[in-house]
Each structure stands twice: as C-alpha cells, then as structure tokens.
C-alpha cells in the first residue's frame, strides 16, 4: 500500500502531495479573505454606533466649549456669537452630520479650544501611545507566558509563590502601582525620570528611560492575567492523554513542553492577550496623565474637561479602530493556530 501510494503520488504515505497542499493553501487563503470581508462589514456599523453615541453623550454634558474659551469675563452677546461661530447653536443631529461628513475623509475638524487640526494632533500623539502599549504588550507576553509555563511545569514552593503573587498583583490599581514606582525608582533611587517623554528620534536611551516606569506600571496587571491563563491552559494540556503518550514514547521534555503543549495551549492565551491589549488602552488614559506622557490618553482627558467635542470624538474613533484591529488580529491568530476555525 505504501509503495502503491508512493508510485501514484510521488510522496510517502501520510504526506500530502503538491496538488493537495495547493488545494489546502487555496482553501486557507479563501477562508482568510472571507473572514477579512466579514470583519470589515461589521466594523463600519460599529464605528458609526460608537461615534454617534459618544457625540450624543458629549452634547448632554454640562457646560460647553464657548464658556471654556470666554471664561467668566465674556458677555452674553459674545457667548452667543461664539456659539454660532462654533456651530454649537445647531441641533445635535446637524452637528453630528457635519462632523461625520468630514470624518469619513479623514478630516476630524478643528479643536474648539486651541484651533489646531485634530487629525494632526492625533497623528502627533498616536506614536507615543503605541510605544507605550507595544512595550506593555511585549512585557506582558514574555513575562506572562514564561511565568505561566514555569508555574505549570514546576511544582514546589516557588510555583505556589508565583500563583499567590499573581492574585495580589491582579488586584492592585494601576494608578497606585504607578505612584509607588515613582516614589521608589524616581524619587528615592533616582534611577528613572518621574514624568515626561523623550521621542525616539532624539535619543533612544532617553526614550527607553522615559517609558520604563509607565510601561511597567501599565503591564503589571496584564502580566498577572497572562500568567494565570497560561498556567491553567498548560495544566489542562499537560494532563491530556496525547501528551502522556508522547512522553511515554520518549519525546524530550523541552520539546514536549514548547513544541507540543505550549502550541496547543496558545489559543486561550491569545484570547487573554487580546483582551488585555484592549484594556491597556483604557489603562493608558490613567498612566499617561500620571506620568505626563503626551499620548492619546492625555489628549482625551484634557479635551473632555474642555468640552472639545471634535478632539474627544476623534480619540473615540481611534480607540474603536484599535479594538477592531486587535479583534481582527486575534481572529487571524486563531486561524493560524487552529485551521478548523478559519471557516467559522
């Protein structure tokens, strides 16, 4: 049977021939393309829903930008004239339509408070936030997966200490962690700067030093979540029958853990990493204001306090796009890790 199969296909039994591999590749590519199309069509109504809800909620908040600009010294006539100039006297649906008609072309309008382009402000601050989030994700994945695998494989007081530490770290508020890091590493030890941000183009070393404390404070909770999920997934896989059989067949422990067990435990880990990535953008709002990092989080807070609706709307749209992109990346990772999920 083996000889006959080899003669017909030109490949050993159990190994797909070139035609079968090509058909599988085409099926995989078609499934991924259809998934991309579905995600794009679901992203459009989600963006519209988020932008409309945020616009309505902002319009219901007390005060407006005209009073923020004029302060207490403006006369009623000046106040009404400025409202008309800014378009704040129009109904909410007309204001939203004017904003939406420009936003679809990439024009998020002009900041009501300082008169600058909102899109320009977004592009200037986006790399700062992405640097912070990327560093936090890297720390979360590397430390979290390593700690989870170690805790699942090793047994003893050290593994139990890691499990207990994870529960404690998970419960710590991010702003408290950031404050303690400033006290210890910036004030007492004077190892790292307490606040501020240095662009990468100016000095890579100063850039890394300025992001060290914010990244550590932001990633600590995510590290705990990844450690816990990795440990539980690894324990579940290591207790399965095929892992026991592979160990009985003499597969080395290192290969058994990293090539077989960790790969099969990766799907729940990818899920929690995706969820933590979305949560990191919420935590970045606190961390950027605590460490005076000029990112999108600090822009969101200052714009919300000033009733700067175009700026808040733009940040909300960008954050929604990030959530969509992260979910899309998680779906792609699912398809790569488990081909059965590509067509689901």
C-alpha positions in Angstrom: 0.0 0.0 0.0 2.8 2.3 0.8 4.6 1.5 -2.4 1.5 2.0 -4.4 0.8 5.4 -2.8 4.3 6.5 -3.4 4.1 5.5 -7.1 0.8 7.3 -7.7 1.5 10.5 -5.8 5.3 10.6 -5.7 5.3 11.2 -1.9 5.4 8.9 1.1 2.1 7.7 2.7 0.7 10.3 5.1 2.4 13.2 3.5 0.2 15.3 1.2 1.3 15.7 -2.4 1.9 19.1 -4.1 -1.7 19.2 -5.5 -3.3 18.5 -2.1 -1.1 21.1 -0.5 -2.0 23.7 -3.2 -5.7 23.0 -2.7 -5.3 23.4 1.1 -3.4 26.7 0.6 -6.2 28.0 -1.7 -8.8 26.9 0.8 -7.0 28.6 3.6 -6.5 31.8 1.6 -10.1 31.9 0.6 -11.3 31.4 4.2 -9.0 34.2 5.4 -10.2 36.6 2.7 -13.8 35.9 3.6 -13.1 36.5 7.2 -11.5 39.8 6.4 -14.5 40.9 4.4 -16.9 39.9 7.2 -14.8 41.9 9.7 -14.8 45.0 7.5 -18.5 44.9 7.1 -19.1 44.6 10.9 -16.6 47.3 11.6 -18.5 50.1 9.7 -21.7 49.9 11.8 -19.7 49.6 15.0 -17.7 52.8 14.2 -21.0 54.6 13.4 -22.6 53.4 16.6 -19.7 54.4 18.8 -19.2 57.8 17.2 -22.9 58.7 17.4 -23.3 57.6 21.0 -20.2 59.5 22.1 -21.4 62.6 20.2 -24.8 62.5 21.9 -23.3 61.8 25.4 -20.9 64.7 25.0 -23.7 67.0 23.9 -25.5 66.2 27.2 -22.6 67.1 29.5 -23.0 70.4 31.4 -21.2 73.4 30.0 -19.8 73.9 26.5 -16.7 75.0 24.8 -17.8 78.6 24.3 -17.8 79.2 28.1 -14.5 77.4 28.4 -13.0 79.8 25.8 -14.5 83.1 27.1 -14.4 82.3 30.8 -16.3 84.4 33.2 -15.4 87.7 31.5 -17.5 87.2 28.3 -20.8 89.0 27.8 -23.9 87.1 26.8 -23.7 88.6 23.3 -20.1 87.4 22.9 -21.1 84.0 24.2 -24.0 83.6 21.7 -21.8 84.9 18.9 -19.1 82.4 19.7 -21.7 79.5 19.9 -22.9 80.4 16.4 -19.4 80.6 15.1 -18.5 77.2 16.5 -21.9 75.7 15.3 -23.0 74.8 18.9 -26.3 76.5 18.3 -27.3 73.9 15.8 -29.3 70.7 16.7 -27.2 67.8 17.8 -28.1 65.7 14.7 -26.9 68.5 12.4 -23.7 68.9 14.3 -23.1 65.2 14.1 -23.8 65.1 10.4 -21.4 67.9 9.7 -18.7 66.1 11.7 -19.4 62.7 10.1 -19.3 64.1 6.6 -15.8 65.4 7.2 -14.6 62.4 9.3 -15.1 59.9 6.5 -12.5 61.8 4.5 -10.0 61.8 7.4 -10.8 65.4 8.5 -11.8 65.4 12.2 -12.2 69.1 12.2 -10.5 71.8 14.3 -10.0 71.8 18.0 -12.5 74.2 19.6 -10.1 75.2 22.3 -6.8 75.8 20.6 -7.8 76.0 16.9 -5.4 73.3 15.7 -6.1 70.4 13.4 -7.5 67.4 15.4 -6.1 65.0 12.8 -2.7 66.5 13.2 -2.9 66.2 16.9 -3.9 62.6 16.7 -1.0 61.7 14.3 1.4 63.5 16.6 0.3 61.7 19.7 -0.5 58.3 18.3 3.1 57.0 18.1 3.5 57.9 21.8 0.6 55.8 22.9 1.5 53.0 20.5 5.0 52.9 22.0 3.6 52.7 25.5 1.1 50.0 24.5 3.6 48.0 22.5 6.1 47.9 25.4 3.3 46.8 27.8 2.2 44.0 25.4 5.8 42.8 25.0 6.4 42.7 28.7 3.0 41.0 29.3 3.6 38.3 26.7 7.2 37.5 27.5 7.0 37.6 31.3 3.4 36.3 31.5 4.0 33.2 29.2 7.3 32.4 30.9 5.8 32.7 34.4 2.8 30.6 33.4 4.8 27.8 31.8 7.2 27.7 34.8 4.3 27.6 37.3 2.6 24.8 35.4 5.7 22.7 34.9 7.5 23.1 38.1 6.0 22.1 41.4 7.0 23.4 44.8 7.1 26.5 46.9 8.3 28.7 44.1 5.4 27.8 41.8 2.9 28.4 44.7 4.6 31.7 45.5 4.1 32.8 41.8 0.4 31.9 42.0 -0.1 33.8 45.2 1.8 36.8 43.8 -0.3 36.8 40.6 -3.5 37.1 42.7 -2.1 40.0 44.7 -0.8 41.9 41.6 -4.0 41.4 39.8 -5.9 43.3 42.5 -3.6 46.3 42.5 -5.0 49.5 40.9 -2.8 50.8 38.1 -2.6 54.4 39.4 -1.4 53.1 42.8 1.2 51.0 41.1 2.4 53.9 39.1 2.6 56.2 42.1 4.6 53.7 44.0 7.0 53.2 41.1 7.6 57.0 41.0 8.2 57.1 44.7 10.7 54.2 44.7 12.6 54.5 41.4 12.3 58.2 40.6 12.3 59.9 43.9 14.2 57.7 46.3 16.6 55.8 44.0 16.7 58.4 41.2 17.2 55.8 38.6 14.5 56.8 36.2 12.6 60.1 35.4 9.3 60.5 37.1 7.4 62.3 34.3 7.8 63.4 30.7 8.5 61.7 27.4 11.5 61.8 25.1 10.9 61.0 21.4 12.8 58.1 20.0 14.4 60.3 17.2 16.1 62.5 19.8 17.7 59.8 22.0 16.8 56.0 22.0 18.3 55.7 25.5 16.3 58.6 26.9 13.2 57.3 25.1 13.5 53.9 26.8 14.2 55.5 30.2 11.1 57.8 29.9 8.9 54.8 29.0 10.3 52.4 31.6 8.1 53.3 34.5 4.9 53.8 32.5 5.3 50.5 30.7 6.0 48.6 33.9 3.0 50.2 35.7 0.7 49.6 32.7 1.8 46.0 32.1 1.8 44.6 35.7 -1.9 43.7 35.7 -1.7 42.2 32.2 1.3 40.1 33.2 -0.7 38.6 36.1 -3.6 37.8 33.8 -1.4 36.1 31.2 0.5 34.1 33.8 -2.8 32.8 35.2 -4.3 31.9 31.8 -1.1 30.3 30.6 -0.7 28.2 33.7 -4.3 27.0 33.5 -4.1 26.2 29.8 -0.8 24.4 30.2 -2.0 22.3 33.1 -5.0 21.3 31.0 -2.9 20.3 28.0 -0.2 18.6 30.1 -2.9 16.4 31.7 -4.2 15.2 28.3 -3.7 11.7 27.0 -1.7 12.5 23.9 0.9 14.4 26.0 1.2 11.4 28.3 1.6 9.2 25.2 4.2 11.5 23.7 6.2 11.4 27.0 5.9 7.6 27.1 7.4 7.5 23.5 10.5 9.2 24.7 10.0 12.8 23.4 12.4 15.1 25.3 10.7 17.3 28.0 11.8 20.5 26.4 10.3 19.6 23.0 7.2 18.2 24.8 6.6 21.5 26.6 7.4 24.1 24.0 6.6 22.3 20.7 3.5 20.4 21.7 1.9 21.6 25.0 2.5 25.3 24.6 1.3 25.4 21.0 -2.0 23.7 21.9 -2.4 25.9 24.9 -1.8 29.1 22.9 -5.5 29.8 21.9 -6.8 30.7 25.3 -3.5 32.7 25.9 -4.1 34.6 22.7 -7.6 35.4 23.8 -6.5 36.9 27.1 -3.7 38.8 25.4 -6.2 40.3 23.0 -8.5 41.3 25.9 -5.6 42.7 27.9 -4.4 44.7 24.8 -7.8 46.4 24.6 -7.8 47.0 28.3 -4.3 48.6 28.1 -5.7 51.5 26.1 -8.1 52.2 29.0 -5.2 52.0 31.4 -3.1 54.2 29.2 -5.5 57.1 29.9 -4.6 57.0 33.6 -0.9 56.2 33.1 -0.3 59.0 30.5 -1.8 61.6 32.8 0.1 60.2 35.8 3.5 60.3 34.1 2.7 63.3 31.9 3.1 61.3 28.7 1.7 63.3 25.7 -0.3 60.5 24.1 -3.9 60.0 23.1 -5.0 59.3 26.7 -3.8 62.7 28.0 -5.4 64.3 24.9 -8.7 62.6 25.8 -8.7 63.8 29.3 -7.8 67.4 28.5 -10.3 67.6 25.7 -13.1 66.1 27.8 -12.5 68.6 30.6 -12.6 71.4 28.0 -15.7 70.1 26.2 -13.7 69.9 23.0 -16.1 67.6 21.1 -14.1 67.2 17.9 -11.0 66.0 19.8 -12.9 63.7 22.0 -14.8 62.3 19.0 -11.5 61.6 17.1 -9.9 59.8 20.1 -13.0 57.7 20.5 -12.9 56.7 16.8 -9.2 55.9 17.0 -9.7 53.7 20.1 -12.6 51.9 18.4 -10.5 51.2 15.4 -7.8 49.8 17.7 -10.4 47.4 19.3 -11.4 46.3 15.8 -7.8 45.8 14.7 -7.0 43.8 17.8 -10.0 41.6 17.4 -9.1 41.0 13.8 -5.5 40.1 14.8 -6.8 37.6 17.4 -9.1 36.0 14.7 -6.1 35.7 12.4 -4.0 34.1 15.2 -6.9 31.7 15.9 -6.9 30.6 12.2 -3.1 30.1 12.2 -3.1 28.1 15.4 -6.3 26.1 14.6 -7.2 25.6 10.9 -10.6 24.4 11.9 -11.6 27.9 13.0 -10.7 29.6 9.7 -14.1 28.9 8.1 -16.1 29.5 11.3 
